Amino acid sequence: MPASDTITRDHAKLRAAMLEVDSYRINLDVTDDAVFAVHTVVNFSVSAGALGHATSIDLLGHEVESAMLNGHAVTYDGVRLKLDDLQADNELVVTSSAPYSTTGEGLHRYVDPYDEAEYLYTQCAPADARRIFPVFDQPDLKATFELRVTAPAHWEVLSNEPGEYVVDGNVAHWTFGATPVMSSYLFALIAGEYIRVAEDSRDTPEASVPLGLWARRSLARHVDADQILTITKAGFAFYEQHFAQPYPYSKYDQIFVPEFNAGAMENVGAVTILEDYIFRSPVPQATVLRRAITILHELAHMWFGNLVTMKWWDDLWLSESFAEFVSHLAAVDAGFPHAWTTFNATEKSWAYRQDQLSTTHPVVADMVDLDAVAGNFDGITYAKGASVLRQLVAWVGQEQFLAGVRSYFAEHAWSNTEFSDLLRHLETASGRDLSGWSEQWLHSTGVNTLSWERRNGVTITQSQPVRQHRVGIGFYDFDETKQLTRTDYVETDLNAEITTIHAPDSALVLVNDADLTYAKLRPDTTSMHTLTEHLSDVDDSLARSLLWATAWDQTRDAEASASWFLELVLDHVAHETDSSMVFTLLRQAATSVERFIPDAQIALYRHHLAGRLWHLVLEADAGSDLQLQLVQAFLRHAREEHAEQVAQLAHKQGPPGFSVSTDMAWIALQRLVAMCKAGESEIDEALEEDDTSNGYLAAIQARAMRPTKRHKAETWEQLTGGTLTNMELRHMVMGFMDVHEQALLEPYTSRYFEQISDLWAANSYELAETLALGLYPSWAVSEQTAEQTLAVIETTPHSGLKRLLTELHDDVLRALAARAAF
């Protein structure tokens, strides 16, 4: 039986008690197209109590040529090297090789279909450094890393530290300085025909930090270098001021890398970023703001996560939630005044959904092993955690919160901590006992509902379990221009199930105005009437976001009909000025049509939605952000009756004043393919005109959308054949599932449930997750689908798959309830 490739928390604790790791000296040869070769020297010492005992070091999927500990050969089982007879000081020397990754995990290799240029990058979080070299792959065994790389002479090579090279014929030998002590998941190697798009520096009287911006050759001209570097420098200034710690590393490169699974990764001094954030076509301002938040999030990690690091992944939430919270603070400071509106519209809606699933967990999760870690990169860890930090700041005060953070960095720089260490500093700075707050918000699950009625003031009822909420309460009335504007505002603590406050008479009462706490909202009858009729008249974007979230929550909870929500969106979205809100609303409208409306009426409502969207497109300001998003939404829902408009967009002919990009023309062509009004020849022609990586993936998706039984069968075989890269798989899955006639997918419902457990076992986590989520028959909202899902949950041995299917089962039940309320 093969060895388990997980790392358990108990094993990590034992190793941390036994070992102190000094250094890794890594020599990588990446001149071969198929495999990389690595020679690694690890120096470490052990505690007196561990002398003569054994441990193991992680190395996943390598061909080991030689492995010697203190001059003696060690054994390897494909997952770990066993280290026996430990001495006070030890040296492990390993020579090995492994194939490059095509899944975005470990050392990933990509060949650009446009110009055949080669690109490599590492992704080591949470524990994939072990796919590259032998390593004690856990965050609390920090060490220094010295890297040498042999690469083709025409490549650029980047790592955590600056590098130098000498050319020897067709190869270059690169040497990088030793890093400060850091965790293994932060190791970085980026190599290939990357172009340095821009360079700058962050200059203070104390230091000058070089800033680099990199992308692959075929996309370099599309990078918004000035804007990205401006945001980066603003982030440096904000964090250095509020953390009272200078940037702790020698440089700061940001590299856009292909086929990346995440939004970005905070490698020390060498942040890797998803290429979707290179905009070769116009994108909504919501996406521009999301990129800014991502840039600031990763920069925050240089302090919180990298300089001071969690001991184990139980505190993953703290690293991610803190970065998410402070990145929104920094975004406001950097010129994005409505960043908290975006936070409510996107992050909080994610958190609320995740927290109402049966798989919800406390913010402080029980990460027993890496399988649990992989499943908990979720809306609790990121979004709920950041939301409750926002509530904590509202309770103790922002200055007191940041003062505690500053003393935390001062004490724990370069070390590993637990949440209790931060809590102690926050208690000292604020003068409050936070143990009760921690228990209420971090160690329990679920989202409270705050409902209110007007009866001798405003009576607010909090659902169980009762928590302490610091909330703002806003009172809104119409001004002389018929706008709903806030006329009164109070802040108060809700500590009981029922709280009554004095309140002026007003058209709209909004509990949790300013969005200080984490809770669903249920307004009084008068406020709900005002919301329905006048939502777009509210003059504050964050208040509107809270009201939109209220409408959506009621729809998801089967308290309001999906038809009501759709009409609310169609009546008000054209007046919405916040791009992130428009983006979220149009996605929620799509979910309403596809999931919350009974099958017999989906076609009717989709036709209605597409028609109204196109009408709004024609009424919108030409070339506006709103018009762009409306066209994108129209293309999602357009069917045969809208073929003429779709065909015009596919030929880059849009409404007057609207410029149709190549990327949008692809989306329109894909829709024509699904209509059976375009096929292989049109796809080939489009690819010939756009033979870029974007075009390559768009063509894969288009071919998977061909609406015949034969093409769907061929696509299924490709999807389950194990030969696709992570991005090829993702786009093919999207195309396969995008059909106008559900009958095309009906044969694959049973095949999904028969095969998914085996597919999970045969693939890496990233690919397995794409298959499990992407191919799930979510279109088949029925009791039978729920029963089939439960059957696999009960029989599969894979905990990660069990969790995903449990959440998908919850979604089916929610959709059934919403349909019953329709």
C-alpha positions in Angstrom: 0.0 0.0 0.0 1.5 3.4 -1.0 2.5 5.8 1.8 0.0 8.6 2.6 1.2 11.9 1.2 -0.5 14.0 3.8 1.4 15.8 6.7 -0.4 15.7 10.0 -0.4 18.3 12.7 0.8 15.8 15.3 3.7 14.8 13.1 4.6 18.5 12.5 4.5 19.2 16.2 6.8 16.3 16.9 9.3 17.4 14.2 9.2 21.0 15.5 10.0 19.7 19.0 12.9 17.6 17.7 14.5 19.8 15.1 16.0 23.1 14.3 16.7 23.6 10.6 19.6 25.8 9.7 19.8 25.9 6.0 18.9 24.5 2.6 21.4 24.7 -0.2 19.6 23.9 -3.5 21.0 23.4 -6.9 18.4 23.2 -9.6 19.0 22.3 -13.3 16.0 23.3 -15.5 17.7 22.9 -18.9 15.7 19.7 -19.7 12.2 20.1 -21.2 10.8 17.1 -19.3 12.4 16.9 -15.9 14.3 19.1 -13.5 17.3 17.9 -11.6 18.0 19.0 -8.0 20.9 18.6 -5.6 20.0 19.6 -2.1 22.0 19.9 1.1 20.0 20.3 4.3 21.7 21.2 7.6 19.8 20.7 10.8 20.3 20.0 14.5 18.2 18.0 16.9 17.3 18.4 20.6 19.2 16.4 23.2 16.2 14.1 23.7 16.0 13.2 20.0 19.6 12.0 19.7 19.8 8.6 18.1 16.1 8.8 17.2 14.4 8.9 13.7 12.3 11.4 11.8 11.5 12.0 8.1 11.8 14.7 5.5 9.3 15.3 2.8 10.0 14.7 -0.9 7.1 14.0 -3.2 7.2 12.1 -6.5 10.9 12.2 -7.2 13.4 9.8 -8.7 16.1 9.7 -6.1 19.6 9.0 -7.4 21.4 9.4 -4.1 20.4 10.2 -0.5 22.9 10.3 2.3 22.4 11.4 6.0 25.7 12.0 7.7 27.4 9.8 5.1 24.9 6.9 5.3 22.3 6.0 2.8 18.6 6.6 3.6 15.5 5.0 2.3 12.8 6.7 0.2 9.2 5.6 -0.3 8.1 8.2 -2.9 6.7 10.6 -0.2 9.4 10.8 2.5 13.0 10.1 3.2 13.5 8.3 6.5 16.2 9.8 8.7 17.6 7.4 11.3 20.2 7.7 14.1 19.9 11.5 14.3 23.0 13.3 15.6 23.4 16.7 17.3 24.3 18.2 13.9 23.2 16.6 10.7 23.7 17.0 7.0 21.4 15.4 4.4 22.6 15.4 0.8 20.1 14.3 -1.9 20.3 14.1 -5.6 17.0 13.6 -7.4 14.8 14.6 -10.3 11.1 14.9 -11.1 8.9 15.9 -14.0 7.6 19.4 -14.2 4.0 20.0 -12.9 1.2 20.8 -15.3 -1.3 21.3 -12.4 0.0 24.6 -11.0 1.4 22.8 -7.9 5.2 22.6 -7.2 7.4 23.6 -10.2 5.0 24.3 -13.1 6.1 24.4 -16.7 4.2 26.3 -19.5 4.9 26.7 -23.2 3.2 29.7 -24.7 1.2 28.5 -27.8 1.7 31.9 -29.4 5.5 31.9 -29.6 6.6 28.6 -28.0 8.4 30.5 -25.2 8.9 28.5 -22.0 8.0 29.6 -18.5 8.5 28.1 -15.1 7.2 29.1 -11.7 6.8 27.5 -8.2 3.7 27.3 -6.1 4.6 25.9 -2.7 1.7 26.7 -0.5 0.5 25.0 1.6 3.1 22.1 1.3 4.3 21.7 -2.3 7.9 22.7 -1.8 8.3 19.0 -1.2 7.5 18.4 -4.9 10.6 20.4 -5.8 13.3 19.4 -3.2 13.6 17.6 0.1 12.2 19.8 2.9 10.6 19.7 6.3 7.5 21.2 4.7 5.8 22.9 7.7 5.6 26.6 8.5 7.3 26.6 11.9 10.6 25.0 10.8 12.0 28.2 9.3 15.4 28.2 7.7 17.6 30.1 5.2 17.5 29.1 1.6 20.5 29.4 -0.8 19.6 28.7 -4.4 21.7 28.0 -7.5 20.0 27.5 -10.9 21.3 26.3 -14.2 19.0 27.5 -17.0 19.1 28.3 -20.7 21.2 31.4 -21.3 18.4 33.5 -22.7 16.1 33.0 -19.7 15.5 35.3 -16.8 15.6 33.7 -13.4 14.0 35.2 -10.3 13.9 34.0 -6.7 13.4 35.4 -3.2 16.7 37.2 -3.2 18.5 39.1 -6.0 20.6 36.9 -8.3 23.7 37.0 -10.4 24.7 34.8 -13.3 27.5 33.8 -15.6 27.0 32.5 -19.1 28.6 29.2 -20.1 27.8 28.5 -23.8 24.0 27.9 -24.1 23.4 27.9 -20.3 23.6 30.4 -17.5 24.6 29.6 -13.9 22.6 31.7 -11.5 23.5 32.3 -7.8 21.1 33.8 -5.3 22.0 35.1 -1.9 20.8 33.4 1.2 17.4 34.4 2.3 16.5 35.5 5.8 14.9 32.7 7.8 11.5 31.9 6.2 9.0 29.1 5.9 9.3 26.6 3.1 5.9 27.5 1.5 7.3 30.9 0.7 10.2 29.6 -1.5 10.1 31.0 -5.1 11.7 30.2 -8.4 10.4 31.9 -11.6 12.4 31.2 -14.7 11.9 31.5 -18.5 11.5 34.2 -21.2 9.9 36.7 -18.8 10.1 40.4 -19.6 10.8 43.0 -17.0 7.9 45.3 -17.8 8.9 48.0 -15.3 11.2 48.8 -12.5 11.1 51.3 -9.7 12.0 51.6 -6.0 10.5 52.3 -2.7 12.8 54.9 -1.2 12.9 56.1 2.4 15.7 57.7 4.4 16.5 54.2 5.8 16.5 52.1 2.7 15.7 51.7 -1.0 13.8 48.6 -2.0 13.9 47.7 -5.7 10.5 47.0 -7.3 10.2 44.9 -10.4 7.2 44.0 -12.5 7.4 41.0 -14.8 5.2 39.1 -17.4 5.7 36.7 -20.2 6.8 38.1 -23.5 3.5 37.8 -25.4 1.5 39.7 -22.7 4.1 42.3 -21.5 2.7 45.1 -23.6 -0.7 44.8 -21.9 0.5 45.3 -18.3 -0.7 48.5 -16.6 2.7 49.1 -15.1 2.2 52.6 -13.8 -1.0 51.9 -12.0 0.3 48.7 -10.5 3.5 50.3 -9.2 1.6 53.3 -7.9 -0.7 51.0 -5.9 2.3 49.0 -4.7 4.1 52.1 -3.5 1.0 53.4 -1.7 0.8 50.0 0.1 4.4 50.2 1.2 3.8 53.7 2.7 0.6 52.6 4.4 2.0 49.4 6.0 5.3 50.8 7.0 3.6 53.7 8.8 0.9 51.6 10.5 3.1 48.6 11.3 6.1 50.6 12.5 8.3 48.1 10.7 10.3 48.7 7.6 9.8 46.3 4.7 11.8 43.3 5.9 13.3 42.0 2.6 15.8 43.1 0.0 13.5 43.5 -3.0 9.9 43.2 -4.2 9.2 41.6 -7.5 5.6 41.0 -8.8 5.4 38.4 -11.6 2.4 37.6 -13.7 2.5 33.8 -14.3 0.5 31.6 -16.7 -1.9 28.8 -15.6 -2.0 30.0 -12.0 -4.6 28.4 -9.7 -4.9 31.2 -7.1 -5.3 35.0 -7.3 -1.7 35.5 -6.2 0.9 34.1 -3.8 3.0 36.0 -1.2 6.4 34.4 -1.8 9.0 36.4 0.0 10.2 39.2 -2.3 8.8 37.5 -5.4 5.0 37.6 -5.5 3.3 35.5 -8.3 0.0 36.9 -9.7 -2.7 35.4 -11.9 -2.5 36.5 -15.5 -6.2 37.4 -15.6 -5.1 40.6 -13.9 -3.3 41.6 -17.2 -6.1 43.3 -19.1 -5.7 43.0 -22.8 -9.4 44.0 -23.2 -11.6 46.4 -21.3 -12.8 45.0 -17.9 -15.2 46.2 -15.3 -13.9 48.6 -12.7 -14.9 45.9 -10.2 -12.0 43.8 -11.6 -9.6 46.7 -11.5 -10.4 47.2 -7.8 -10.1 43.5 -7.2 -6.6 43.5 -8.7 -5.7 46.5 -6.4 -7.0 44.6 -3.4 -5.0 41.5 -4.4 -1.8 43.6 -4.8 -2.2 45.1 -1.4 -3.2 41.8 0.2 0.0 40.1 -0.9 2.1 43.0 0.1 0.5 42.9 3.6 1.7 39.3 3.9 5.3 40.4 3.8 4.7 41.4 7.4 1.8 39.3 8.5 2.5 35.8 7.4 6.1 36.1 6.2 7.9 38.2 8.8 5.7 36.7 11.5 4.3 33.3 10.6 1.7 30.9 12.0 3.1 27.8 13.7 0.6 25.5 12.0 -2.3 25.9 9.5 -4.9 26.2 12.4 -4.0 29.9 12.2 -4.2 30.1 8.4 -7.4 32.2 8.9 -5.4 34.8 10.8 -2.8 35.3 8.1 -5.4 35.5 5.3 -8.1 37.4 7.2 -5.6 40.0 8.4 -4.2 40.5 4.9 -7.8 40.8 3.5 -8.8 43.3 6.2 -5.8 45.6 6.1 -5.7 45.5 2.2 -9.1 47.2 2.2 -7.9 49.8 4.7 -4.9 50.4 2.5 -7.1 50.5 -0.7 -9.2 53.4 0.8 -5.9 55.2 1.5 -4.7 54.4 -2.0 -7.6 56.1 -3.7 -10.3 53.5 -3.8 -12.9 55.1 -1.4 -15.6 52.5 -2.0 -13.4 49.5 -1.2 -15.7 48.5 1.7 -18.6 48.4 -0.6 -16.7 45.9 -2.7 -15.9 44.0 0.5 -19.6 43.7 1.4 -20.7 42.8 -2.2 -18.1 40.1 -2.8 -16.2 38.9 0.3 -19.1 39.0 2.7 -21.5 37.3 0.3 -18.9 34.5 0.0 -18.7 34.3 3.8 -22.4 34.2 4.4 -22.9 31.4 1.8 -20.0 29.3 3.3 -21.2 29.8 6.9 -24.6 28.4 6.1 -23.3 25.2 4.6 -23.3 22.0 6.7 -19.5 22.0 6.4 -19.1 25.3 8.1 -16.4 25.5 10.7 -15.2 28.0 13.3 -12.9 30.7 12.0 -10.2 29.0 14.1 -10.4 25.6 12.3 -9.1 22.2 13.4 -6.5 21.6 10.8 -5.5 18.0 11.6 -3.6 17.5 8.4 -3.0 18.8 4.9 -6.3 17.4 3.6 -8.1 19.6 6.1 -5.9 22.6 5.1 -6.7 22.2 1.4 -10.5 22.2 2.1 -10.3 25.2 4.3 -9.0 27.8 1.9 -12.6 29.0 1.9 -15.0 31.8 2.7 -14.6 31.3 6.4 -10.8 31.5 6.4 -10.7 34.6 4.2 -14.0 36.5 4.2 -15.6 35.7 7.6 -12.3 36.1 9.3 -11.8 39.5 7.8 -15.4 40.4 8.6 -15.1 39.6 12.3 -11.8 41.5 12.4 -13.7 44.5 11.1 -16.2 43.9 14.0 -13.3 43.7 16.5 -11.9 47.0 15.2 -15.3 48.6 15.5 -15.4 47.4 19.1 -11.9 48.3 20.3 -11.1 51.2 18.0 -8.9 51.2 14.9 -6.0 53.0 16.6 -6.0 50.6 19.5 -6.1 47.6 17.1 -3.1 48.9 15.0 -1.2 49.7 18.2 -1.6 46.1 19.2 -0.4 45.0 15.8 2.7 47.2 16.0 3.7 45.7 19.4 3.0 42.2 18.0 5.4 42.7 15.1 8.0 44.3 17.4 8.1 41.2 19.7 7.7 38.4 17.2 9.5 39.4 14.0 11.1 36.4 12.2 9.4 33.9 14.4 6.2 31.8 14.5 3.2 32.5 16.6 -0.3 31.5 17.5 -3.4 33.6 17.6 -3.1 33.9 21.4 0.1 35.9 20.9 -1.8 38.5 18.8 -4.8 38.5 21.2 -2.5 39.3 24.1 -1.1 42.4 22.3 -4.6 43.6 21.3 -5.8 43.2 24.9 -2.9 45.3 26.2 -3.4 48.0 23.6 -7.2 48.2 24.0 -7.5 47.6 27.7 -10.2 45.1 27.0 -10.5 41.4 27.9 -11.0 39.8 24.4 -11.4 36.2 25.5 -15.2 36.4 25.4 -15.1 38.1 21.9 -12.8 35.3 20.7 -15.1 32.6 21.9 -18.2 34.2 20.4 -16.7 35.0 17.0 -13.8 32.7 16.3 -14.7 29.4 18.0 -18.4 29.2 17.0 -20.1 28.8 13.7 -23.0 30.4 11.9 -24.3 33.9 11.0 -26.7 35.8 13.1 -29.8 37.4 11.6 -30.7 40.9 12.8 -34.4 41.7 12.2 -36.2 44.8 13.3 -39.6 46.3 13.7 -40.9 49.8 14.4 -42.7 49.7 17.7 -42.1 52.6 20.1 -38.8 53.1 18.4 -36.9 50.3 16.7 -36.9 46.9 18.3 -34.0 44.7 17.0 -34.1 40.9 17.5 -31.0 38.8 17.2 -31.1 35.2 16.3 -29.4 32.6 18.4 -26.6 32.2 19.4 -26.6 35.8 20.8 -23.3 37.5 20.2 -22.0 41.0 21.0 -22.5 43.2 17.9 -21.2 46.8 17.6 -23.6 48.2 14.9 -24.4 51.4 13.2 -28.1 52.3 12.7 -28.9 54.7 9.9 -32.2 56.5 9.2 -32.8 57.5 5.6 -35.4 60.0 4.2 -36.0 61.6 0.8 -34.3 64.9 0.1 -35.5 67.6 -2.2 -34.0 65.7 -5.2 -35.9 62.5 -4.3 -32.6 60.8 -3.1 -32.7 58.7 0.0 -30.1 60.2 2.2 -29.0 59.4 5.8 -30.5 61.9 8.2 -29.6 60.3 11.5 -27.0 57.7 12.6 -26.2 56.1 16.0 -23.9 53.4 17.1 -24.8 50.9 19.8 -23.9 47.4 21.1 -26.4 44.6 20.7 -25.8 42.3 23.6 -29.1 40.6 24.0 -31.7 38.8 22.0 -33.9 41.9 21.9 -32.7 45.5 21.9 -34.9 48.6 21.6 -33.6 52.1 20.8 -35.3 55.4 20.3 -35.7 56.2 16.6 -36.9 59.1 14.4 -39.6 58.4 11.9 -38.0 57.7 8.5 -38.6 56.0 5.1 -35.8 53.5 5.7 -34.1 52.1 8.8 -30.9 50.3 8.2 -29.4 48.3 11.0 -25.7 47.6 10.5 -25.3 50.8 8.5 -21.5 51.2 7.8 -21.3 47.4 7.8 -19.5 47.0 11.1 -20.7 43.6 12.0 -21.2 40.2 10.4 -24.9 39.4 10.2 -27.8 38.9 7.8 -30.5 41.6 7.9 -34.3 41.5 7.9 -35.8 45.0 7.7 -39.2 46.2 8.9 -42.2 46.3 6.6 -41.9 50.0 5.7 -38.2 49.7 5.0 -38.7 46.6 2.8 -41.3 48.6 0.8 -38.8 51.5 0.4 -36.1 49.0 -0.6 -38.3 47.5 -3.3 -39.4 50.8 -4.8 -36.5 53.0 -4.2 -33.3 51.0 -3.7 -31.4 52.8 -6.5 -32.3 56.2 -4.9 -30.2 55.5 -1.8 -27.2 57.8 -2.2 -24.5 55.8 -0.4 -23.0 52.8 -2.1 -22.3 50.8 1.0 -25.8 51.3 2.3 -27.1 50.1 -1.1 -24.8 47.1 -0.9 -26.3 46.1 2.4 -29.8 46.5 1.1 -29.0 44.4 -2.0 -27.4 41.8 0.2 -30.7 41.7 2.2 -32.7 41.1 -0.9 -30.4 38.3 -2.0 -30.4 36.7 1.4 -34.1 36.5 1.5 -34.2 35.0 -2.0 -31.5 32.4 -1.1 -33.4 31.6 2.1 -36.6 31.0 0.2 -38.3 33.9 2.0 -38.8 35.8 -1.3 -39.4 34.6 -4.8 -36.6 34.5 -7.3 -38.9 36.4 -9.7 -39.1 39.2 -7.2 -35.4 39.4 -7.0 -35.0 39.3 -10.8 -37.4 42.2 -11.2 -35.6 44.1 -8.5 -32.3 43.7 -10.3 -33.8 44.7 -13.7 -35.5 47.7 -12.2 -32.5 49.1 -10.4 -29.2 47.7 -11.8 -29.0 50.3 -14.6 -28.9 53.0 -11.9 -26.3 51.3 -9.8 -23.0 53.3 -9.9 -20.8 50.9 -8.0 -19.1 48.5 -10.5 -18.6 45.7 -7.9 -22.3 45.8 -7.0 -23.3 45.5 -10.7 -20.9 42.6 -11.1 -22.4 40.8 -8.1 -26.0 41.5 -9.0 -25.7 40.2 -12.5 -24.1 37.0 -11.1 -26.9 36.6 -8.6 -29.5 37.2 -11.3 -27.9 34.3 -13.2 -28.1 32.0 -10.2 -31.7 32.9 -9.7 -32.6 31.9 -13.3 -30.5 28.8 -13.4 -31.1 27.4 -9.9 -34.1 29.1 -8.1 -36.7 29.0 -10.9 -38.6 25.8 -11.7 -37.4 23.9 -14.8 -40.6 24.5 -16.7 -40.2 28.3 -16.4 -36.5 28.7 -16.8 -36.7 29.3 -20.6 -39.4 31.9 -20.2 -37.5 33.8 -17.5 -34.2 33.5 -19.3 -35.8 35.0 -22.4 -37.2 37.8 -20.3 -33.9 38.4 -18.6 -31.9 38.4 -21.9 -34.4 40.7 -23.6 -34.4 43.2 -20.7 -30.6 43.1 -20.5 -30.2 44.0 -24.2 -32.7 46.8 -23.7 -30.6 48.1 -20.8 -27.5 47.8 -23.0 -29.0 50.1 -25.6 -30.1 52.6 -23.0 -26.7 52.7 -21.1 -24.1 55.3 -21.7 -22.0 54.3 -24.7 -18.8 52.6 -23.7 -19.6 52.8 -19.9 -18.6 50.3 -17.3 -22.3 49.5 -16.9 -22.8 48.8 -20.6 -19.8 46.5 -20.7 -21.1 44.4 -17.8 -24.6 44.3 -19.3 -23.3 43.0 -22.6 -21.3 40.3 -20.8 -24.4 39.3 -18.9 -26.6 39.3 -22.1 -24.1 36.9 -23.8 -24.5 34.5 -20.9 -28.2 34.3 -21.3 -28.8 34.9 -25.0 -30.5 32.1 -26.9 -31.6 31.5 -30.5 -34.0 34.4 -30.5 -31.1 36.7 -29.9 -28.8 35.1 -32.5 -28.6 38.3 -34.6 -27.3 40.5 -31.8 -24.9 37.7 -30.7 -23.6 37.3 -34.3 -22.9 41.0 -34.6 -20.9 40.9 -31.4 -19.0 37.9 -32.6 -18.0 40.0 -35.7 -17.0 42.9 -33.4 -20.1 45.0 -34.2 -21.6 46.4 -31.1 -24.1 49.1 -30.2 -23.2 52.6 -31.2 -20.1 53.8 -29.3 -19.4 50.3 -27.8 -16.1 48.7 -28.8 -16.2 44.9 -29.0 -12.9 43.4 -27.9 -11.3 40.2 -29.1 -12.1 38.5 -25.8 -15.8 39.5 -26.0 -16.0 38.4 -29.7 -14.8 35.0 -28.5 -17.6 34.8 -25.8 -20.1 35.7 -28.5 -18.7 33.0 -30.8 -18.9 30.5 -28.1 -22.6 31.3 -27.6 -23.2 30.9 -31.3 -21.5 27.5 -31.1 -23.9 26.5 -28.3 -26.8 27.6 -30.5 -25.4 25.4 -33.3 -25.0 28.5 -35.5 -21.2 28.3 -35.6 -18.8 25.4 -35.6 -15.3 24.1 -36.2 -14.6 26.3 -39.2 -15.6 29.5 -37.3 -13.5 28.5 -34.3 -10.5 27.8 -36.5 -10.9 31.2 -38.2 -11.1 33.0 -34.9 -8.1 31.2 -33.6 -6.1 32.1 -36.7 -6.9 35.7 -36.0 -6.1 35.4 -32.3 -3.4 32.7 -32.0 -2.5 33.8 -28.4 -2.8 31.8 -25.2 -6.2 33.6 -24.6 -7.4 32.4 -28.0 -6.1 28.9 -27.5 -8.1 28.5 -24.3 -11.2 30.2 -25.8 -11.1 27.8 -28.6 -10.9 24.8 -26.2 -13.9 26.1 -24.4 -15.8 26.7 -27.7 -15.1 23.2 -29.0 -16.4 21.8 -25.8 -19.7 23.7 -26.3 -20.5 22.0 -29.6 -24.1 20.8 -29.0 -24.0 17.2 -30.3 -24.0 13.9 -28.5 -20.8 12.9 -30.4 -18.9 16.0 -29.4 -20.0 15.8 -25.8 -18.9 12.2 -25.6 -15.5 13.1 -27.1 -15.1 16.0 -24.6 -16.0 13.8 -21.7 -13.3 11.3 -22.6 -10.7 14.2 -22.8 -11.9 15.6 -19.5 -11.5 12.3 -17.7 -8.4 11.1 -19.6 -5.8 12.9 -17.3 -3.8 14.6 -20.1 -4.9 18.2 -19.8 -3.2 21.0 -17.9 -5.0 22.8 -15.1 -6.2 25.6 -17.4 -7.1 23.4 -20.3 -9.2 21.3 -18.0 -10.9 24.3 -16.5 -11.9 25.8 -19.8 -13.0 22.5 -21.2 -15.2 21.8 -18.2 -16.9 25.3 -18.6 -17.6 24.6 -22.2 -18.8 21.1 -21.7 -21.4 22.2 -19.1 -22.7 25.2 -21.1 -25.6 23.8 -23.0 -29.0 25.1 -24.2 -30.6 21.7 -24.1 -30.2 19.8 -20.8 -30.8 16.5 -22.5 -27.2 16.7 -23.8 -25.9 16.4 -20.2 -28.4 13.9 -18.9 -26.2 10.8 -19.8 -23.4 12.3 -17.7 -25.2 12.6 -14.5 -24.9 8.9 -13.7 -21.4 8.8 -15.2 -20.3 11.6 -12.8 -21.5 9.8 -9.7 -20.0 6.5 -10.9 -16.6 8.0 -11.8 -16.0 11.0 -9.5 -14.4 9.0 -6.6 -11.9 7.3 -9.0 -11.2 10.7 -10.7 -10.5 12.3 -7.4 -8.0 9.5 -6.5 -6.3 9.8 -9.9 -5.6 13.5 -9.9 -3.9 16.2 -7.9 -6.1 18.2 -5.5 -6.4 21.2 -8.0 -7.4 19.1 -10.9 -9.7 16.8 -8.8 -11.5 19.9 -7.4 -12.0 21.3 -10.9 -13.6 18.0 -12.0 -15.7 17.5 -8.9 -17.1 21.0 -8.8 -17.2 21.7 -12.6 -18.9 18.5 -13.8 -21.4 18.2 -10.9 -24.9 18.1 -12.4 -26.0 21.3 -10.7 -28.4 21.9 -13.5 -30.4 18.9 -12.3 -32.2 20.3 -9.3 -34.0 17.3 -8.0 -34.4 15.0 -5.1 -32.8 12.3 -7.2 -29.6 14.4 -7.6 -29.6 15.0 -3.8 -29.9 11.2 -3.2 -27.2 10.3 -5.7 -24.9 12.9 -4.1 -25.5 11.4 -0.6 -24.7 7.9 -1.9 -21.2 9.0 -3.0 -20.7 10.9 0.2 -21.4 7.8 2.2 -19.1 5.6 0.1 -16.1 7.6 -1.0 -12.9 7.3 1.1 -11.7 10.7 0.1 -12.4 13.4 2.8 -11.8 16.3 0.4 -14.3 14.9 -2.1 -16.8 14.2 0.7 -16.6 17.8 1.8 -17.2 19.2 -1.7 -20.1 16.9 -2.4 -21.7 17.7 1.0 -21.6 21.4 0.0 -23.0 20.7 -3.4 -25.8 18.6 -1.8 -26.6 21.6 0.4 -26.9 23.7 -2.7 -29.4 21.3 -4.3 -31.5 21.4 -1.1 -31.4 25.2 -1.1 -32.4 25.4 -4.7 -35.3 23.0 -4.2 -36.5 25.2 -1.3 -36.2 28.3 -3.4 -38.2 26.7 -6.2 -40.9 25.7 -3.8 -41.2 29.3 -2.7 -41.3 30.6 -6.3 
